[in-house]
């Protein structure tokens, strides 16, 4: 989940601040950097969350792909035996977790 802190750092990476309560635009104490309007922070938070959500398929694929050692072994045997085991394994993951 994207936080107000993430939004602040996306807008101004050099900003120093504290949030109390956490993840609230009402309790931000600005230590270094200019204050950022609450509406701007909320809009940036929504934007960052949408970008994160749009890449869920990448995170799902990463978990589902075979271990790199296994993939290299598949490629070796595919080349040697004329099979398509590796391509089939990769395609199965892509089919299970398609790009939106």
Jmol script that loads the backbone (N, CA, C; Angstrom):
load data "model"
ATOM      1  N   UNK A   1       0.838  -1.181   0.000  1.00  0.00           N
ATOM      2  CA  UNK A   1       0.000   0.000   0.000  1.00  0.00           C
ATOM      3  C   UNK A   1       0.883   1.244   0.000  1.00  0.00           C
ATOM      4  N   UNK A   2       0.538   2.176  -0.831  1.00  0.00           N
ATOM      5  CA  UNK A   2       1.281   3.424  -0.961  1.00  0.00           C
ATOM      6  C   UNK A   2       0.877   4.354   0.192  1.00  0.00           C
ATOM      7  N   UNK A   3       1.864   5.025   0.766  1.00  0.00           N
ATOM      8  CA  UNK A   3       1.615   5.903   1.903  1.00  0.00           C
ATOM      9  C   UNK A   3       1.838   7.369   1.532  1.00  0.00           C
ATOM     10  N   UNK A   4       1.443   8.248   2.443  1.00  0.00           N
ATOM     11  CA  UNK A   4       1.703   9.675   2.270  1.00  0.00           C
ATOM     12  C   UNK A   4       3.213   9.919   2.199  1.00  0.00           C
ATOM     13  N   UNK A   5       3.975   9.171   2.980  1.00  0.00           N
ATOM     14  CA  UNK A   5       5.436   9.304   2.925  1.00  0.00           C
ATOM     15  C   UNK A   5       5.960   8.983   1.524  1.00  0.00           C
ATOM     16  N   UNK A   6       5.412   7.945   0.894  1.00  0.00           N
ATOM     17  CA  UNK A   6       5.810   7.604  -0.476  1.00  0.00           C
ATOM     18  C   UNK A   6       5.500   8.755  -1.427  1.00  0.00           C
ATOM     19  N   UNK A   7       4.327   9.367  -1.244  1.00  0.00           N
ATOM     20  CA  UNK A   7       3.924  10.484  -2.104  1.00  0.00           C
ATOM     21  C   UNK A   7       4.863  11.671  -1.924  1.00  0.00           C
ATOM     22  N   UNK A   8       5.196  11.977  -0.687  1.00  0.00           N
ATOM     23  CA  UNK A   8       6.108  13.102  -0.422  1.00  0.00           C
ATOM     24  C   UNK A   8       7.450  12.850  -1.084  1.00  0.00           C
ATOM     25  N   UNK A   9       7.998  11.643  -0.890  1.00  0.00           N
ATOM     26  CA  UNK A   9       9.312  11.325  -1.463  1.00  0.00           C
ATOM     27  C   UNK A   9       9.282  11.306  -2.998  1.00  0.00           C
ATOM     28  N   UNK A  10       8.139  10.952  -3.576  1.00  0.00           N
ATOM     29  CA  UNK A  10       8.024  10.965  -5.037  1.00  0.00           C
ATOM     30  C   UNK A  10       8.026  12.393  -5.571  1.00  0.00           C
ATOM     31  N   UNK A  11       7.422  13.291  -4.818  1.00  0.00           N
ATOM     32  CA  UNK A  11       7.371  14.694  -5.238  1.00  0.00           C
ATOM     33  C   UNK A  11       8.681  15.412  -4.934  1.00  0.00           C
ATOM     34  N   UNK A  12       9.220  15.180  -3.727  1.00  0.00           N
ATOM     35  CA  UNK A  12      10.461  15.841  -3.317  1.00  0.00           C
ATOM     36  C   UNK A  12      11.333  14.853  -2.549  1.00  0.00           C
ATOM     37  N   UNK A  13      12.249  14.170  -3.234  1.00  0.00           N
ATOM     38  CA  UNK A  13      13.093  13.176  -2.582  1.00  0.00           C
ATOM     39  C   UNK A  13      13.963  13.743  -1.459  1.00  0.00           C
ATOM     40  N   UNK A  14      14.204  15.044  -1.471  1.00  0.00           N
ATOM     41  CA  UNK A  14      15.059  15.676  -0.466  1.00  0.00           C
ATOM     42  C   UNK A  14      14.286  16.114   0.776  1.00  0.00           C
ATOM     43  N   UNK A  15      12.979  16.008   0.756  1.00  0.00           N
ATOM     44  CA  UNK A  15      12.158  16.481   1.873  1.00  0.00           C
ATOM     45  C   UNK A  15      12.449  15.676   3.136  1.00  0.00           C
ATOM     46  N   UNK A  16      12.435  16.393   4.259  1.00  0.00           N
ATOM     47  CA  UNK A  16      12.525  15.752   5.564  1.00  0.00           C
ATOM     48  C   UNK A  16      11.300  16.186   6.347  1.00  0.00           C
ATOM     49  N   UNK A  17      10.651  15.220   6.985  1.00  0.00           N
ATOM     50  CA  UNK A  17       9.363  15.494   7.609  1.00  0.00           C
ATOM     51  C   UNK A  17       9.053  14.399   8.619  1.00  0.00           C
ATOM     52  N   UNK A  18       8.022  14.631   9.398  1.00  0.00           N
ATOM     53  CA  UNK A  18       7.467  13.582  10.250  1.00  0.00           C
ATOM     54  C   UNK A  18       5.951  13.625  10.094  1.00  0.00           C
ATOM     55  N   UNK A  19       5.322  12.473  10.243  1.00  0.00           N
ATOM     56  CA  UNK A  19       3.867  12.369  10.127  1.00  0.00           C
ATOM     57  C   UNK A  19       3.313  11.827  11.439  1.00  0.00           C
ATOM     58  N   UNK A  20       2.403  12.582  12.040  1.00  0.00           N
ATOM     59  CA  UNK A  20       1.751  12.110  13.254  1.00  0.00           C
ATOM     60  C   UNK A  20       0.316  12.608  13.253  1.00  0.00           C
ATOM     61  N   UNK A  21      -0.653  11.764  13.006  1.00  0.00           N
ATOM     62  CA  UNK A  21      -0.560  10.307  12.930  1.00  0.00           C
ATOM     63  C   UNK A  21       0.044   9.846  11.602  1.00  0.00           C
ATOM     64  N   UNK A  22       0.499   8.611  11.608  1.00  0.00           N
ATOM     65  CA  UNK A  22       1.126   8.045  10.413  1.00  0.00           C
ATOM     66  C   UNK A  22       0.148   8.056   9.242  1.00  0.00           C
ATOM     67  N   UNK A  23       0.686   8.288   8.074  1.00  0.00           N
ATOM     68  CA  UNK A  23      -0.071   8.280   6.810  1.00  0.00           C
ATOM     69  C   UNK A  23      -1.239   9.267   6.808  1.00  0.00           C
ATOM     70  N   UNK A  24      -1.032  10.418   7.424  1.00  0.00           N
ATOM     71  CA  UNK A  24      -2.059  11.456   7.454  1.00  0.00           C
ATOM     72  C   UNK A  24      -1.467  12.761   6.944  1.00  0.00           C
ATOM     73  N   UNK A  25      -2.259  13.481   6.166  1.00  0.00           N
ATOM     74  CA  UNK A  25      -1.783  14.783   5.673  1.00  0.00           C
ATOM     75  C   UNK A  25      -1.999  15.874   6.712  1.00  0.00           C
ATOM     76  N   UNK A  26      -2.729  15.599   7.780  1.00  0.00           N
ATOM     77  CA  UNK A  26      -3.031  16.638   8.771  1.00  0.00           C
ATOM     78  C   UNK A  26      -1.915  16.826   9.788  1.00  0.00           C
ATOM     79  N   UNK A  27      -1.084  15.824   9.995  1.00  0.00           N
ATOM     80  CA  UNK A  27      -0.057  15.931  11.024  1.00  0.00           C
ATOM     81  C   UNK A  27       1.358  15.927  10.501  1.00  0.00           C
ATOM     82  N   UNK A  28       1.582  16.536   9.347  1.00  0.00           N
ATOM     83  CA  UNK A  28       2.927  16.561   8.779  1.00  0.00           C
ATOM     84  C   UNK A  28       3.694  17.750   9.343  1.00  0.00           C
ATOM     85  N   UNK A  29       4.873  17.471   9.879  1.00  0.00           N
ATOM     86  CA  UNK A  29       5.784  18.523  10.302  1.00  0.00           C
ATOM     87  C   UNK A  29       6.920  18.545   9.290  1.00  0.00           C
ATOM     88  N   UNK A  30       7.062  19.685   8.608  1.00  0.00           N
ATOM     89  CA  UNK A  30       8.081  19.820   7.567  1.00  0.00           C
ATOM     90  C   UNK A  30       9.377  20.288   8.204  1.00  0.00           C
ATOM     91  N   UNK A  31      10.430  19.504   8.057  1.00  0.00           N
ATOM     92  CA  UNK A  31      11.731  19.833   8.630  1.00  0.00           C
ATOM     93  C   UNK A  31      12.648  20.461   7.582  1.00  0.00           C
ATOM     94  N   UNK A  32      12.667  19.872   6.398  1.00  0.00           N
ATOM     95  CA  UNK A  32      13.467  20.388   5.281  1.00  0.00           C
ATOM     96  C   UNK A  32      12.610  20.288   4.030  1.00  0.00           C
ATOM     97  N   UNK A  33      12.540  21.360   3.277  1.00  0.00           N
ATOM     98  CA  UNK A  33      11.745  21.382   2.054  1.00  0.00           C
ATOM     99  C   UNK A  33      10.453  22.145   2.265  1.00  0.00           C
ATOM    100  N   UNK A  34       9.890  22.582   1.178  1.00  0.00           N
ATOM    101  CA  UNK A  34       8.649  23.353   1.228  1.00  0.00           C
ATOM    102  C   UNK A  34       7.464  22.435   1.482  1.00  0.00           C
ATOM    103  N   UNK A  35       6.481  22.895   2.248  1.00  0.00           N
ATOM    104  CA  UNK A  35       5.274  22.096   2.457  1.00  0.00           C
ATOM    105  C   UNK A  35       4.568  21.815   1.128  1.00  0.00           C
ATOM    106  N   UNK A  36       3.957  20.660   1.052  1.00  0.00           N
ATOM    107  CA  UNK A  36       3.212  20.244  -0.139  1.00  0.00           C
ATOM    108  C   UNK A  36       1.744  20.160   0.262  1.00  0.00           C
ATOM    109  N   UNK A  37       0.876  20.709  -0.557  1.00  0.00           N
ATOM    110  CA  UNK A  37      -0.558  20.738  -0.261  1.00  0.00           C
ATOM    111  C   UNK A  37      -1.113  19.323  -0.101  1.00  0.00           C
ATOM    112  N   UNK A  38      -2.057  19.174   0.815  1.00  0.00           N
ATOM    113  CA  UNK A  38      -2.674  17.875   1.089  1.00  0.00           C
ATOM    114  C   UNK A  38      -3.313  17.291  -0.170  1.00  0.00           C
ATOM    115  N   UNK A  39      -3.962  18.126  -0.975  1.00  0.00           N
ATOM    116  CA  UNK A  39      -4.614  17.644  -2.199  1.00  0.00           C
ATOM    117  C   UNK A  39      -3.589  17.083  -3.171  1.00  0.00           C
ATOM    118  N   UNK A  40      -2.446  17.741  -3.251  1.00  0.00           N
ATOM    119  CA  UNK A  40      -1.372  17.282  -4.134  1.00  0.00           C
ATOM    120  C   UNK A  40      -0.838  15.937  -3.659  1.00  0.00           C
ATOM    121  N   UNK A  41      -0.679  15.791  -2.349  1.00  0.00           N
ATOM    122  CA  UNK A  41      -0.189  14.527  -1.793  1.00  0.00           C
ATOM    123  C   UNK A  41      -1.186  13.395  -2.016  1.00  0.00           C
ATOM    124  N   UNK A  42      -2.462  13.671  -1.809  1.00  0.00           N
ATOM    125  CA  UNK A  42      -3.478  12.637  -2.017  1.00  0.00           C
ATOM    126  C   UNK A  42      -3.542  12.216  -3.483  1.00  0.00           C
ATOM    127  N   UNK A  43      -3.434  13.177  -4.390  1.00  0.00           N
ATOM    128  CA  UNK A  43      -3.448  12.865  -5.824  1.00  0.00           C
ATOM    129  C   UNK A  43      -2.237  12.028  -6.206  1.00  0.00           C
ATOM    130  N   UNK A  44      -1.072  12.363  -5.661  1.00  0.00           N
ATOM    131  CA  UNK A  44       0.155  11.611  -5.954  1.00  0.00           C
ATOM    132  C   UNK A  44       0.041  10.196  -5.385  1.00  0.00           C
ATOM    133  N   UNK A  45      -0.548  10.070  -4.216  1.00  0.00           N
ATOM    134  CA  UNK A  45      -0.741   8.753  -3.592  1.00  0.00           C
ATOM    135  C   UNK A  45      -1.614   7.870  -4.481  1.00  0.00           C
ATOM    136  N   UNK A  46      -2.699   8.416  -5.004  1.00  0.00           N
ATOM    137  CA  UNK A  46      -3.586   7.671  -5.903  1.00  0.00           C
ATOM    138  C   UNK A  46      -2.836   7.274  -7.177  1.00  0.00           C
ATOM    139  N   UNK A  47      -2.063   8.195  -7.720  1.00  0.00           N
ATOM    140  CA  UNK A  47      -1.276   7.922  -8.935  1.00  0.00           C
ATOM    141  C   UNK A  47      -0.269   6.794  -8.697  1.00  0.00           C
ATOM    142  N   UNK A  48       0.454   6.864  -7.592  1.00  0.00           N
ATOM    143  CA  UNK A  48       1.449   5.833  -7.285  1.00  0.00           C
ATOM    144  C   UNK A  48       0.794   4.476  -7.044  1.00  0.00           C
ATOM    145  N   UNK A  49      -0.366   4.461  -6.369  1.00  0.00           N
ATOM    146  CA  UNK A  49      -1.071   3.203  -6.118  1.00  0.00           C
ATOM    147  C   UNK A  49      -1.538   2.579  -7.426  1.00  0.00           C
ATOM    148  N   UNK A  50      -2.025   3.400  -8.346  1.00  0.00           N
ATOM    149  CA  UNK A  50      -2.468   2.890  -9.645  1.00  0.00           C
ATOM    150  C   UNK A  50      -1.298   2.284 -10.417  1.00  0.00           C
ATOM    151  N   UNK A  51      -0.149   2.932 -10.375  1.00  0.00           N
ATOM    152  CA  UNK A  51       1.039   2.411 -11.062  1.00  0.00           C
ATOM    153  C   UNK A  51       1.479   1.089 -10.431  1.00  0.00           C
ATOM    154  N   UNK A  52       1.430   1.017  -9.103  1.00  0.00           N
ATOM    155  CA  UNK A  52       1.793  -0.216  -8.394  1.00  0.00           C
ATOM    156  C   UNK A  52       0.821  -1.346  -8.757  1.00  0.00           C
ATOM    157  N   UNK A  53      -0.463  -1.054  -8.717  1.00  0.00           N
ATOM    158  CA  UNK A  53      -1.472  -2.062  -9.022  1.00  0.00           C
ATOM    159  C   UNK A  53      -1.369  -2.572 -10.453  1.00  0.00           C
ATOM    160  N   UNK A  54      -0.998  -1.692 -11.374  1.00  0.00           N
ATOM    161  CA  UNK A  54      -0.905  -2.061 -12.788  1.00  0.00           C
ATOM    162  C   UNK A  54       0.211  -3.077 -13.046  1.00  0.00           C
ATOM    163  N   UNK A  55       1.139  -3.204 -12.111  1.00  0.00           N
ATOM    164  CA  UNK A  55       2.256  -4.132 -12.303  1.00  0.00           C
ATOM    165  C   UNK A  55       2.141  -5.383 -11.433  1.00  0.00           C
ATOM    166  N   UNK A  56       0.931  -5.662 -10.947  1.00  0.00           N
ATOM    167  CA  UNK A  56       0.727  -6.855 -10.118  1.00  0.00           C
ATOM    168  C   UNK A  56       1.105  -8.113 -10.887  1.00  0.00           C
ATOM    169  N   UNK A  57       0.816  -8.159 -12.179  1.00  0.00           N
ATOM    170  CA  UNK A  57       1.138  -9.341 -12.973  1.00  0.00           C
ATOM    171  C   UNK A  57       2.637  -9.634 -12.949  1.00  0.00           C
ATOM    172  N   UNK A  58       3.477  -8.583 -12.871  1.00  0.00           N
ATOM    173  CA  UNK A  58       4.929  -8.793 -12.817  1.00  0.00           C
ATOM    174  C   UNK A  58       5.332  -9.478 -11.517  1.00  0.00           C
ATOM    175  N   UNK A  59       4.740  -9.035 -10.420  1.00  0.00           N
ATOM    176  CA  UNK A  59       5.060  -9.649  -9.131  1.00  0.00           C
ATOM    177  C   UNK A  59       4.569 -11.100  -9.081  1.00  0.00           C
ATOM    178  N   UNK A  60       3.408 -11.353  -9.670  1.00  0.00           N
ATOM    179  CA  UNK A  60       2.878 -12.718  -9.719  1.00  0.00           C
ATOM    180  C   UNK A  60       3.757 -13.616 -10.578  1.00  0.00           C
ATOM    181  N   UNK A  61       4.192 -13.112 -11.717  1.00  0.00           N
ATOM    182  CA  UNK A  61       5.057 -13.902 -12.598  1.00  0.00           C
ATOM    183  C   UNK A  61       6.382 -14.228 -11.914  1.00  0.00           C
ATOM    184  N   UNK A  62       6.941 -13.252 -11.237  1.00  0.00           N
ATOM    185  CA  UNK A  62       8.243 -13.448 -10.586  1.00  0.00           C
ATOM    186  C   UNK A  62       8.185 -14.624  -9.617  1.00  0.00           C
ATOM    187  N   UNK A  63       7.084 -14.738  -8.876  1.00  0.00           N
ATOM    188  CA  UNK A  63       6.926 -15.842  -7.927  1.00  0.00           C
ATOM    189  C   UNK A  63       6.722 -17.176  -8.646  1.00  0.00           C
ATOM    190  N   UNK A  64       6.104 -17.139  -9.814  1.00  0.00           N
ATOM    191  CA  UNK A  64       5.712 -18.369 -10.508  1.00  0.00           C
ATOM    192  C   UNK A  64       6.797 -18.949 -11.415  1.00  0.00           C
ATOM    193  N   UNK A  65       7.733 -18.121 -11.871  1.00  0.00           N
ATOM    194  CA  UNK A  65       8.781 -18.641 -12.758  1.00  0.00           C
ATOM    195  C   UNK A  65       9.625 -19.680 -12.035  1.00  0.00           C
ATOM    196  N   UNK A  66      10.076 -20.694 -12.766  1.00  0.00           N
ATOM    197  CA  UNK A  66      10.994 -21.657 -12.153  1.00  0.00           C
ATOM    198  C   UNK A  66      12.297 -20.965 -11.734  1.00  0.00           C
ATOM    199  N   UNK A  67      12.974 -21.562 -10.780  1.00  0.00           N
ATOM    200  CA  UNK A  67      14.270 -21.071 -10.326  1.00  0.00           C
ATOM    201  C   UNK A  67      15.207 -20.917 -11.530  1.00  0.00           C
ATOM    202  N   UNK A  68      16.068 -19.912 -11.474  1.00  0.00           N
ATOM    203  CA  UNK A  68      16.957 -19.628 -12.621  1.00  0.00           C
ATOM    204  C   UNK A  68      17.836 -20.822 -12.964  1.00  0.00           C
ATOM    205  N   UNK A  69      18.277 -21.561 -11.953  1.00  0.00           N
ATOM    206  CA  UNK A  69      19.084 -22.757 -12.219  1.00  0.00           C
ATOM    207  C   UNK A  69      18.297 -23.790 -13.000  1.00  0.00           C
ATOM    208  N   UNK A  70      17.032 -23.959 -12.634  1.00  0.00           N
ATOM    209  CA  UNK A  70      16.173 -24.891 -13.365  1.00  0.00           C
ATOM    210  C   UNK A  70      15.933 -24.411 -14.792  1.00  0.00           C
ATOM    211  N   UNK A  71      15.765 -23.107 -14.962  1.00  0.00           N
ATOM    212  CA  UNK A  71      15.559 -22.575 -16.312  1.00  0.00           C
ATOM    213  C   UNK A  71      16.786 -22.810 -17.187  1.00  0.00           C
ATOM    214  N   UNK A  72      17.963 -22.593 -16.633  1.00  0.00           N
ATOM    215  CA  UNK A  72      19.190 -22.819 -17.408  1.00  0.00           C
ATOM    216  C   UNK A  72      19.330 -24.299 -17.769  1.00  0.00           C
ATOM    217  N   UNK A  73      18.977 -25.169 -16.847  1.00  0.00           N
ATOM    218  CA  UNK A  73      19.015 -26.605 -17.126  1.00  0.00           C
ATOM    219  C   UNK A  73      18.043 -26.958 -18.244  1.00  0.00           C
ATOM    220  N   UNK A  74      16.830 -26.368 -18.201  1.00  0.00           N
ATOM    221  CA  UNK A  74      15.852 -26.607 -19.270  1.00  0.00           C
ATOM    222  C   UNK A  74      16.411 -26.151 -20.613  1.00  0.00           C
ATOM    223  N   UNK A  75      17.035 -24.967 -20.640  1.00  0.00           N
ATOM    224  CA  UNK A  75      17.578 -24.454 -21.896  1.00  0.00           C
ATOM    225  C   UNK A  75      18.680 -25.365 -22.423  1.00  0.00           C
ATOM    226  N   UNK A  76      19.538 -25.847 -21.544  1.00  0.00           N
ATOM    227  CA  UNK A  76      20.611 -26.756 -21.956  1.00  0.00           C
ATOM    228  C   UNK A  76      20.023 -28.013 -22.606  1.00  0.00           C
ATOM    229  N   UNK A  77      19.044 -28.619 -21.928  1.00  0.00           N
ATOM    230  CA  UNK A  77      18.458 -29.853 -22.454  1.00  0.00           C
ATOM    231  C   UNK A  77      17.624 -29.592 -23.710  1.00  0.00           C
ATOM    232  N   UNK A  78      16.988 -28.433 -23.783  1.00  0.00           N
ATOM    233  CA  UNK A  78      16.242 -28.098 -25.002  1.00  0.00           C
ATOM    234  C   UNK A  78      17.175 -28.035 -26.203  1.00  0.00           C
ATOM    235  N   UNK A  79      18.318 -27.391 -26.010  1.00  0.00           N
ATOM    236  CA  UNK A  79      19.278 -27.259 -27.118  1.00  0.00           C
ATOM    237  C   UNK A  79      19.830 -28.634 -27.499  1.00  0.00           C
ATOM    238  N   UNK A  80      20.157 -29.415 -26.495  1.00  0.00           N
ATOM    239  CA  UNK A  80      20.746 -30.730 -26.724  1.00  0.00           C
ATOM    240  C   UNK A  80      19.730 -31.706 -27.331  1.00  0.00           C
ATOM    241  N   UNK A  81      18.486 -31.668 -26.827  1.00  0.00           N
ATOM    242  CA  UNK A  81      17.484 -32.662 -27.222  1.00  0.00           C
ATOM    243  C   UNK A  81      16.501 -32.161 -28.282  1.00  0.00           C
ATOM    244  N   UNK A  82      16.566 -30.871 -28.602  1.00  0.00           N
ATOM    245  CA  UNK A  82      15.647 -30.322 -29.591  1.00  0.00           C
ATOM    246  C   UNK A  82      14.227 -30.163 -29.056  1.00  0.00           C
ATOM    247  N   UNK A  83      14.096 -29.967 -27.757  1.00  0.00           N
ATOM    248  CA  UNK A  83      12.778 -29.805 -27.142  1.00  0.00           C
ATOM    249  C   UNK A  83      12.501 -28.328 -26.857  1.00  0.00           C
ATOM    250  N   UNK A  84      11.326 -28.047 -26.326  1.00  0.00           N
ATOM    251  CA  UNK A  84      10.935 -26.665 -26.006  1.00  0.00           C
ATOM    252  C   UNK A  84      10.444 -26.553 -24.558  1.00  0.00           C
ATOM    253  N   UNK A  85      11.034 -27.320 -23.675  1.00  0.00           N
ATOM    254  CA  UNK A  85      10.606 -27.352 -22.272  1.00  0.00           C
ATOM    255  C   UNK A  85      10.652 -25.966 -21.633  1.00  0.00           C
ATOM    256  N   UNK A  86      11.751 -25.249 -21.831  1.00  0.00           N
ATOM    257  CA  UNK A  86      11.907 -23.928 -21.216  1.00  0.00           C
ATOM    258  C   UNK A  86      10.870 -22.958 -21.775  1.00  0.00           C
ATOM    259  N   UNK A  87      10.739 -22.899 -23.088  1.00  0.00           N
ATOM    260  CA  UNK A  87       9.754 -21.996 -23.701  1.00  0.00           C
ATOM    261  C   UNK A  87       8.348 -22.325 -23.218  1.00  0.00           C
ATOM    262  N   UNK A  88       8.043 -23.591 -23.074  1.00  0.00           N
ATOM    263  CA  UNK A  88       6.718 -24.005 -22.603  1.00  0.00           C
ATOM    264  C   UNK A  88       6.493 -23.570 -21.153  1.00  0.00           C
ATOM    265  N   UNK A  89       7.522 -23.716 -20.316  1.00  0.00           N
ATOM    266  CA  UNK A  89       7.403 -23.328 -18.901  1.00  0.00           C
ATOM    267  C   UNK A  89       7.201 -21.826 -18.763  1.00  0.00           C
ATOM    268  N   UNK A  90       7.956 -21.049 -19.523  1.00  0.00           N
ATOM    269  CA  UNK A  90       7.830 -19.589 -19.471  1.00  0.00           C
ATOM    270  C   UNK A  90       6.464 -19.163 -20.002  1.00  0.00           C
ATOM    271  N   UNK A  91       6.021 -19.767 -21.088  1.00  0.00           N
ATOM    272  CA  UNK A  91       4.721 -19.406 -21.669  1.00  0.00           C
ATOM    273  C   UNK A  91       3.578 -19.753 -20.715  1.00  0.00           C
ATOM    274  N   UNK A  92       3.712 -20.859 -19.980  1.00  0.00           N
ATOM    275  CA  UNK A  92       2.669 -21.257 -19.023  1.00  0.00           C
ATOM    276  C   UNK A  92       2.521 -20.186 -17.935  1.00  0.00           C
ATOM    277  N   UNK A  93       3.634 -19.636 -17.476  1.00  0.00           N
ATOM    278  CA  UNK A  93       3.580 -18.577 -16.457  1.00  0.00           C
ATOM    279  C   UNK A  93       2.941 -17.321 -17.051  1.00  0.00           C
ATOM    280  N   UNK A  94       3.327 -16.975 -18.265  1.00  0.00           N
ATOM    281  CA  UNK A  94       2.757 -15.787 -18.906  1.00  0.00           C
ATOM    282  C   UNK A  94       1.266 -15.962 -19.159  1.00  0.00           C
ATOM    283  N   UNK A  95       0.859 -17.163 -19.517  1.00  0.00           N
ATOM    284  CA  UNK A  95      -0.578 -17.414 -19.745  1.00  0.00           C
ATOM    285  C   UNK A  95      -1.352 -17.336 -18.430  1.00  0.00           C
ATOM    286  N   UNK A  96      -0.740 -17.810 -17.346  1.00  0.00           N
ATOM    287  CA  UNK A  96      -1.418 -17.779 -16.046  1.00  0.00           C
ATOM    288  C   UNK A  96      -1.499 -16.382 -15.453  1.00  0.00           C
ATOM    289  N   UNK A  97      -0.544 -15.524 -15.833  1.00  0.00           N
ATOM    290  CA  UNK A  97      -0.489 -14.159 -15.308  1.00  0.00           C
ATOM    291  C   UNK A  97      -0.302 -13.176 -16.475  1.00  0.00           C
ATOM    292  N   UNK A  98      -1.346 -12.949 -17.278  1.00  0.00           N
ATOM    293  CA  UNK A  98      -1.201 -12.095 -18.464  1.00  0.00           C
ATOM    294  C   UNK A  98      -1.054 -10.618 -18.109  1.00  0.00           C
ATOM    295  N   UNK A  99      -0.429  -9.895 -19.032  1.00  0.00           N
ATOM    296  CA  UNK A  99      -0.388  -8.437 -18.903  1.00  0.00           C
ATOM    297  C   UNK A  99      -1.790  -7.910 -19.060  1.00  0.00           C
ATOM    298  N   UNK A 100      -2.113  -6.854 -18.307  1.00  0.00           N
ATOM    299  CA  UNK A 100      -3.469  -6.275 -18.462  1.00  0.00           C
ATOM    300  C   UNK A 100      -3.640  -5.622 -19.829  1.00  0.00           C
TER     301      UNK A 100
END
end "model"
wireframe off; spacefill off
backbone 0.3
color backbone group
